[in-house]
């Protein structure tokens, strides 16, 4: 399975991560080649990933899906018994119940998905202010293909047919969106596995238009979160130092680069002279 193209065909070759050198955990992106994948419920946007999916499907498909789930959870359960229990569940629980859907969605976010936020923009004035210690931090350019393959190679239970990590672009909405997900049993589902994932994970990529300036791309881990995953040094392609970085921090970073990243492209950010914006110059 192609890890990146299986989900999005236009992932940029380089994506960026803003960090603060004053934060010991942020430093580990450079010193230990580590990326953290928290639950999206920990993010600063209270609406992040919280737009619950609205399920749809025929009554017969929903019944068959219930039978399929019951027999998966209870190996050896006779078909007739699963059919009887599925009918009872369908009668007692309304699959369109909004509060029930929201609660199930929240529980899934707490335990099933980890999110690493990246961006396609390394010279965004506001991003430097919000995520890089008010321009005193740094920004690292990562080769996405190398990064993802490095992470896959270090997963103990990895198998080629198991989709564990994917990358896609955040979609920004002016109005609160309604996101739909089709309920269907495997033997009656005409969607490809990619289409199923794309539908199921829509909430993780849905944000308000007010966040559009971030130009965010997300790496998503499945079935687990609160993870710290490592990669190899060649995945780091460039580093940008904030225009307000203090000399001590700059010297520390350059020393690390000299010993661990020979040949790495290093840039110094600077304020434009007569314009509200940032420029940069290569220093290594």
C-alpha positions as a Markdown table, in Angstrom:
| # | Residue | x | y | z |
|---|---|---|---|---|
| 1 | Unk | 0.0 | 0.0 | 0.0 |
| 2 | Unk | 1.3 | 3.4 | -0.9 |
| 3 | Unk | 1.4 | 5.3 | 2.4 |
| 4 | Unk | 0.9 | 8.8 | 1.2 |
| 5 | Unk | -0.8 | 8.5 | -2.2 |
| 6 | Unk | -3.3 | 6.1 | -0.8 |
| 7 | Unk | -5.0 | 9.1 | 0.9 |
| 8 | Unk | -4.0 | 12.3 | -0.8 |
| 9 | Unk | -2.3 | 12.7 | -4.2 |
| 10 | Unk | -0.8 | 16.2 | -3.7 |
| 11 | Unk | 1.0 | 16.1 | -0.4 |
| 12 | Unk | 3.9 | 18.7 | -0.6 |
| 13 | Unk | 7.4 | 17.2 | -0.6 |
| 14 | Unk | 8.3 | 19.4 | 2.4 |
| 15 | Unk | 6.1 | 20.3 | 5.3 |
| 16 | Unk | 7.1 | 22.4 | 8.3 |
| 17 | Unk | 6.9 | 22.3 | 12.1 |
| 18 | Unk | 7.2 | 25.4 | 14.2 |
| 19 | Unk | 8.8 | 24.9 | 17.6 |
| 20 | Unk | 10.2 | 26.7 | 20.7 |
| 21 | Unk | 13.8 | 26.2 | 21.7 |
| 22 | Unk | 12.9 | 27.1 | 25.2 |
| 23 | Unk | 10.6 | 24.1 | 25.5 |
| 24 | Unk | 12.6 | 20.9 | 26.4 |
| 25 | Unk | 10.1 | 18.7 | 24.5 |
| 26 | Unk | 10.1 | 20.9 | 21.4 |
| 27 | Unk | 13.9 | 20.7 | 21.3 |
| 28 | Unk | 13.6 | 16.9 | 20.8 |
| 29 | Unk | 12.4 | 17.4 | 17.3 |
| 30 | Unk | 15.9 | 18.4 | 16.4 |
| 31 | Unk | 18.0 | 16.6 | 19.1 |
| 32 | Unk | 16.1 | 13.2 | 19.0 |
| 33 | Unk | 14.2 | 13.3 | 15.7 |
| 34 | Unk | 10.9 | 13.0 | 17.6 |
| 35 | Unk | 7.3 | 13.9 | 16.6 |
| 36 | Unk | 4.4 | 13.8 | 19.1 |
| 37 | Unk | 0.9 | 12.6 | 18.2 |
| 38 | Unk | -1.6 | 13.8 | 20.8 |
| 39 | Unk | -5.3 | 13.4 | 20.8 |
| 40 | Unk | -6.9 | 16.3 | 18.9 |
| 41 | Unk | -9.0 | 17.0 | 22.0 |
| 42 | Unk | -5.8 | 18.6 | 23.5 |
| 43 | Unk | -5.6 | 21.2 | 20.7 |
| 44 | Unk | -6.2 | 24.9 | 21.2 |
| 45 | Unk | -9.3 | 25.0 | 19.0 |
| 46 | Unk | -12.4 | 23.7 | 21.0 |
| 47 | Unk | -14.1 | 22.7 | 17.8 |
| 48 | Unk | -11.1 | 20.7 | 16.5 |
| 49 | Unk | -12.2 | 17.3 | 15.2 |
| 50 | Unk | -15.6 | 17.7 | 17.0 |
| 51 | Unk | -17.9 | 17.9 | 14.0 |
| 52 | Unk | -19.6 | 14.6 | 14.4 |
| 53 | Unk | -20.4 | 12.4 | 11.4 |
| 54 | Unk | -24.0 | 12.0 | 10.3 |
| 55 | Unk | -24.6 | 8.4 | 9.4 |
| 56 | Unk | -26.8 | 7.3 | 6.5 |
| 57 | Unk | -27.8 | 4.0 | 4.9 |
| 58 | Unk | -30.7 | 1.7 | 4.1 |
| 59 | Unk | -32.5 | -0.2 | 7.0 |
| 60 | Unk | -31.3 | -3.5 | 5.5 |
| 61 | Unk | -27.7 | -2.3 | 5.3 |
| 62 | Unk | -27.8 | -1.1 | 8.9 |
| 63 | Unk | -29.2 | -4.4 | 10.0 |
| 64 | Unk | -26.6 | -6.4 | 8.1 |
| 65 | Unk | -23.9 | -4.2 | 9.6 |
| 66 | Unk | -25.2 | -4.9 | 13.1 |
| 67 | Unk | -25.1 | -8.6 | 12.4 |
| 68 | Unk | -21.5 | -8.3 | 11.1 |
| 69 | Unk | -20.3 | -6.4 | 14.1 |
| 70 | Unk | -22.0 | -8.8 | 16.6 |
| 71 | Unk | -20.4 | -11.8 | 14.9 |
| 72 | Unk | -17.0 | -10.1 | 14.8 |
| 73 | Unk | -17.2 | -9.3 | 18.5 |
| 74 | Unk | -18.6 | -12.7 | 19.4 |
| 75 | Unk | -16.9 | -15.3 | 17.3 |
| 76 | Unk | -19.0 | -18.4 | 16.8 |
| 77 | Unk | -22.3 | -16.6 | 17.3 |
| 78 | Unk | -25.0 | -18.2 | 15.1 |
| 79 | Unk | -26.4 | -16.0 | 12.3 |
| 80 | Unk | -29.9 | -16.3 | 13.6 |
| 81 | Unk | -28.9 | -15.2 | 17.1 |
| 82 | Unk | -27.0 | -12.2 | 15.7 |
| 83 | Unk | -30.0 | -11.3 | 13.6 |
| 84 | Unk | -32.3 | -11.4 | 16.6 |
| 85 | Unk | -30.0 | -9.2 | 18.7 |
| 86 | Unk | -29.3 | -6.8 | 15.9 |
| 87 | Unk | -33.1 | -6.2 | 15.4 |
| 88 | Unk | -33.4 | -5.5 | 19.2 |
| 89 | Unk | -30.5 | -3.1 | 19.1 |
| 90 | Unk | -31.9 | -1.3 | 16.1 |
| 91 | Unk | -35.3 | -1.0 | 17.8 |
| 92 | Unk | -33.9 | 0.3 | 21.1 |
| 93 | Unk | -31.2 | 2.6 | 19.7 |
| 94 | Unk | -31.8 | 5.3 | 17.0 |
| 95 | Unk | -28.6 | 5.3 | 14.9 |
| 96 | Unk | -29.4 | 8.9 | 14.0 |
| 97 | Unk | -29.5 | 10.0 | 17.7 |
| 98 | Unk | -27.4 | 13.1 | 17.7 |
| 99 | Unk | -26.3 | 13.0 | 21.4 |
| 100 | Unk | -25.4 | 9.3 | 21.1 |
| 101 | Unk | -23.4 | 10.0 | 17.9 |
| 102 | Unk | -21.5 | 12.9 | 19.5 |
| 103 | Unk | -20.6 | 10.8 | 22.6 |
| 104 | Unk | -19.4 | 7.9 | 20.5 |
| 105 | Unk | -17.3 | 10.3 | 18.4 |
| 106 | Unk | -15.7 | 11.9 | 21.5 |
| 107 | Unk | -14.8 | 8.5 | 22.9 |
| 108 | Unk | -13.1 | 7.5 | 19.6 |
| 109 | Unk | -11.1 | 10.8 | 19.5 |
| 110 | Unk | -9.9 | 10.2 | 23.1 |
| 111 | Unk | -8.4 | 6.8 | 22.3 |
| 112 | Unk | -8.2 | 6.0 | 18.6 |
| 113 | Unk | -6.4 | 8.9 | 16.8 |
| 114 | Unk | -3.2 | 10.8 | 17.2 |
| 115 | Unk | -2.6 | 14.0 | 15.2 |
| 116 | Unk | 0.7 | 15.7 | 14.3 |
| 117 | Unk | 0.1 | 19.2 | 12.9 |
| 118 | Unk | 2.3 | 20.5 | 10.1 |
| 119 | Unk | 2.1 | 23.3 | 7.6 |
| 120 | Unk | 3.1 | 24.2 | 4.1 |
| 121 | Unk | 4.2 | 27.7 | 5.1 |
| 122 | Unk | 7.5 | 28.4 | 6.9 |
| 123 | Unk | 7.4 | 32.3 | 6.7 |
| 124 | Unk | 4.0 | 33.0 | 8.2 |
| 125 | Unk | 4.2 | 36.0 | 10.6 |
| 126 | Unk | 1.4 | 34.8 | 12.8 |
| 127 | Unk | 2.5 | 31.2 | 12.9 |
| 128 | Unk | 5.9 | 32.3 | 14.1 |
| 129 | Unk | 4.2 | 34.3 | 16.8 |
| 130 | Unk | 1.8 | 31.6 | 18.0 |
| 131 | Unk | 3.9 | 28.4 | 17.7 |
| 132 | Unk | 7.5 | 29.5 | 17.8 |
| 133 | Unk | 7.8 | 31.4 | 21.0 |
| 134 | Unk | 7.1 | 34.8 | 19.5 |
| 135 | Unk | 9.8 | 34.4 | 16.8 |
| 136 | Unk | 12.4 | 33.3 | 19.3 |
| 137 | Unk | 12.1 | 29.6 | 18.3 |
| 138 | Unk | 12.7 | 27.7 | 15.1 |
| 139 | Unk | 10.9 | 26.0 | 12.2 |
| 140 | Unk | 12.0 | 22.7 | 10.7 |
| 141 | Unk | 11.4 | 21.5 | 7.1 |
| 142 | Unk | 10.6 | 17.8 | 6.9 |
| 143 | Unk | 10.6 | 15.5 | 3.8 |
| 144 | Unk | 7.2 | 13.9 | 4.2 |
| 145 | Unk | 7.9 | 10.8 | 2.2 |
| 146 | Unk | 11.1 | 10.0 | 4.2 |
| 147 | Unk | 9.4 | 10.9 | 7.4 |
| 148 | Unk | 6.4 | 8.6 | 6.9 |
| 149 | Unk | 8.5 | 5.6 | 5.7 |
| 150 | Unk | 10.9 | 6.1 | 8.6 |
| 151 | Unk | 8.1 | 5.9 | 11.1 |
| 152 | Unk | 6.6 | 2.8 | 9.4 |
| 153 | Unk | 9.9 | 1.0 | 9.7 |
| 154 | Unk | 9.9 | 1.4 | 13.4 |
| 155 | Unk | 6.4 | 0.2 | 14.2 |
| 156 | Unk | 6.8 | -3.2 | 15.9 |
| 157 | Unk | 3.5 | -4.7 | 14.7 |
| 158 | Unk | 3.7 | -3.1 | 11.2 |
| 159 | Unk | 2.5 | -5.1 | 8.2 |
| 160 | Unk | 2.3 | -3.7 | 4.7 |
| 161 | Unk | -1.5 | -4.1 | 4.5 |
| 162 | Unk | -2.2 | -2.3 | 7.8 |
| 163 | Unk | -2.8 | 1.4 | 7.3 |
| 164 | Unk | -1.4 | 3.0 | 10.5 |
| 165 | Unk | -0.4 | 6.5 | 9.4 |
| 166 | Unk | -1.7 | 8.9 | 6.7 |
| 167 | Unk | -1.4 | 12.5 | 5.7 |
| 168 | Unk | -4.0 | 14.9 | 4.4 |
| 169 | Unk | -4.8 | 18.6 | 4.1 |
| 170 | Unk | -7.2 | 20.4 | 6.5 |
| 171 | Unk | -10.4 | 21.7 | 4.9 |
| 172 | Unk | -11.5 | 25.1 | 6.2 |
| 173 | Unk | -15.3 | 25.8 | 6.3 |
| 174 | Unk | -17.1 | 29.2 | 6.4 |
| 175 | Unk | -20.2 | 27.6 | 7.8 |
| 176 | Unk | -20.5 | 24.7 | 10.3 |
| 177 | Unk | -20.4 | 21.6 | 8.0 |
| 178 | Unk | -22.6 | 18.5 | 7.9 |
| 179 | Unk | -20.3 | 15.5 | 7.4 |
| 180 | Unk | -21.9 | 12.3 | 6.1 |
| 181 | Unk | -20.8 | 8.7 | 6.6 |
| 182 | Unk | -22.3 | 5.7 | 4.9 |
| 183 | Unk | -23.2 | 2.7 | 7.1 |
| 184 | Unk | -22.8 | -0.5 | 5.1 |
| 185 | Unk | -21.6 | -4.1 | 5.8 |
| 186 | Unk | -18.4 | -5.2 | 4.1 |
| 187 | Unk | -20.0 | -7.6 | 1.7 |
| 188 | Unk | -22.4 | -4.9 | 0.5 |
| 189 | Unk | -20.0 | -1.9 | 0.4 |
| 190 | Unk | -18.9 | -0.8 | -3.0 |
| 191 | Unk | -16.4 | 1.8 | -1.7 |
| 192 | Unk | -12.7 | 1.4 | -1.8 |
| 193 | Unk | -10.7 | 1.2 | 1.4 |
| 194 | Unk | -9.4 | 4.7 | 0.7 |
| 195 | Unk | -12.9 | 6.1 | 0.2 |
| 196 | Unk | -14.0 | 4.5 | 3.5 |
| 197 | Unk | -11.1 | 6.1 | 5.4 |
| 198 | Unk | -11.7 | 9.5 | 3.7 |
| 199 | Unk | -15.4 | 9.5 | 4.8 |
| 200 | Unk | -14.7 | 8.2 | 8.3 |
| 201 | Unk | -11.9 | 10.7 | 9.1 |
| 202 | Unk | -13.6 | 13.8 | 7.8 |
| 203 | Unk | -13.9 | 15.4 | 11.3 |
| 204 | Unk | -10.2 | 15.2 | 11.8 |
| 205 | Unk | -9.6 | 17.5 | 8.8 |
| 206 | Unk | -12.5 | 20.0 | 9.3 |
| 207 | Unk | -11.8 | 23.4 | 10.8 |
| 208 | Unk | -13.3 | 26.9 | 10.8 |
| 209 | Unk | -12.2 | 29.3 | 8.0 |
| 210 | Unk | -10.7 | 31.5 | 10.7 |
| 211 | Unk | -7.8 | 29.0 | 10.9 |
| 212 | Unk | -7.1 | 29.0 | 7.2 |
| 213 | Unk | -3.9 | 31.1 | 7.6 |
| 214 | Unk | -2.3 | 28.0 | 9.2 |
| 215 | Unk | -2.3 | 26.1 | 5.8 |
| 216 | Unk | -2.3 | 22.9 | 7.9 |
| 217 | Unk | -1.6 | 19.4 | 6.9 |
| 218 | Unk | -2.0 | 16.5 | 9.4 |
| 219 | Unk | -0.3 | 13.2 | 10.0 |
| 220 | Unk | -2.9 | 10.9 | 11.6 |
| 221 | Unk | -2.1 | 7.7 | 13.6 |
| 222 | Unk | -4.8 | 5.0 | 13.9 |
| 223 | Unk | -5.9 | 3.0 | 17.0 |
| 224 | Unk | -3.6 | 4.8 | 19.3 |
| 225 | Unk | -2.6 | 8.4 | 20.4 |
| 226 | Unk | -0.3 | 10.2 | 22.9 |
| 227 | Unk | 2.5 | 8.7 | 20.9 |
| 228 | Unk | 6.1 | 9.9 | 20.3 |
| 229 | Unk | 7.4 | 8.5 | 17.1 |
| 230 | Unk | 11.0 | 8.9 | 15.8 |
| 231 | Unk | 12.5 | 9.2 | 12.4 |
| 232 | Unk | 16.0 | 9.3 | 10.8 |
| 233 | Unk | 18.0 | 12.5 | 10.4 |
| 234 | Unk | 17.9 | 12.7 | 6.5 |
| 235 | Unk | 14.1 | 13.5 | 6.8 |
| 236 | Unk | 15.1 | 17.0 | 8.2 |
| 237 | Unk | 15.9 | 19.1 | 5.1 |
| 238 | Unk | 16.1 | 22.6 | 6.5 |
| 239 | Unk | 15.8 | 24.7 | 9.6 |
| 240 | Unk | 14.8 | 28.3 | 10.0 |
| 241 | Unk | 15.8 | 30.4 | 13.0 |
| 242 | Unk | 13.4 | 33.0 | 14.4 |
| 243 | Unk | 14.2 | 36.7 | 13.8 |
| 244 | Unk | 14.2 | 37.2 | 17.6 |
| 245 | Unk | 16.1 | 34.1 | 18.6 |
| 246 | Unk | 18.7 | 34.9 | 21.2 |
| 247 | Unk | 22.4 | 34.3 | 20.5 |
| 248 | Unk | 22.8 | 31.5 | 23.1 |
| 249 | Unk | 20.0 | 29.4 | 21.5 |
| 250 | Unk | 21.3 | 30.1 | 18.0 |
| 251 | Unk | 24.8 | 28.9 | 19.0 |
| 252 | Unk | 23.3 | 25.7 | 20.6 |
| 253 | Unk | 21.4 | 24.8 | 17.5 |
| 254 | Unk | 24.3 | 25.5 | 15.1 |
| 255 | Unk | 26.5 | 23.2 | 17.3 |
| 256 | Unk | 24.0 | 20.4 | 17.0 |
| 257 | Unk | 23.7 | 20.9 | 13.3 |
| 258 | Unk | 27.5 | 20.8 | 12.9 |
| 259 | Unk | 27.7 | 17.4 | 14.6 |
| 260 | Unk | 24.5 | 15.7 | 13.6 |
| 261 | Unk | 23.4 | 17.3 | 10.3 |
| 262 | Unk | 26.4 | 18.2 | 8.1 |
| 263 | Unk | 25.2 | 19.9 | 5.0 |
| 264 | Unk | 21.8 | 20.9 | 6.4 |
| 265 | Unk | 20.4 | 24.1 | 4.9 |
| 266 | Unk | 20.1 | 26.7 | 7.7 |
| 267 | Unk | 18.3 | 30.0 | 7.3 |
| 268 | Unk | 18.0 | 33.1 | 9.4 |
| 269 | Unk | 14.5 | 34.7 | 9.4 |
| 270 | Unk | 14.5 | 38.6 | 9.4 |
| 271 | Unk | 11.9 | 41.3 | 9.3 |
| 272 | Unk | 11.3 | 43.0 | 6.0 |
| 273 | Unk | 12.4 | 46.6 | 5.9 |
| 274 | Unk | 9.2 | 48.4 | 4.6 |
| 275 | Unk | 6.6 | 45.6 | 4.7 |
| 276 | Unk | 4.7 | 43.6 | 7.3 |
| 277 | Unk | 6.3 | 40.3 | 6.5 |
| 278 | Unk | 9.4 | 38.0 | 6.9 |
| 279 | Unk | 12.4 | 37.4 | 4.8 |
| 280 | Unk | 15.2 | 34.9 | 5.2 |
| 281 | Unk | 18.8 | 34.4 | 4.3 |
| 282 | Unk | 20.9 | 31.2 | 4.2 |
| 283 | Unk | 23.6 | 31.1 | 6.8 |
| 284 | Unk | 24.8 | 27.5 | 6.3 |
